[in-house]
Amino acid sequence: MTDAIATFIHVLRPDGTALYANQTVLDHTGLTLEDVQREDYRVRVFHPEDVERLYEECARRLPVTCL
């Protein structure tokens, strides 16, 4: 069902790592689900100048540490 939705959908584990990403995410990034589930996923997808801000925003909004 989520693969039919043309928006990025991620399901996160309690520790903030990715458990699932829909096909839209995979098509856009060119990664596999296994790639998305790796700890370095965010640094592989986001511009290096944006990664630190991403982690700061994630820490402010989620009660977990975002990897």
Residue pairs with C-beta under 8 A, 6 or more apart in sequence:
2 9
2 22
2 23
3 22
3 23
3 24
5 22
5 24
6 24
7 24
8 21
8 22
8 24
8 25
8 28
9 20
9 21
9 22
9 24
9 25
10 18
10 20
10 21
10 25
10 36
11 18
11 19
11 20
11 21
12 18
12 19
12 62
12 64
13 19
14 64
15 64
15 65
15 67
16 58
16 62
16 64
16 65
16 66
16 67
17 37
17 39
17 67
18 36
18 37
18 41
19 37
20 33
21 33
21 36
25 31
25 36
26 32
26 33
26 36
29 35
29 36
29 45
31 41
31 44
31 45
35 41
35 44
38 44
39 67
42 51
42 54
42 55
42 66
42 67
43 51
46 54
54 66
55 66
58 66
59 65
59 66
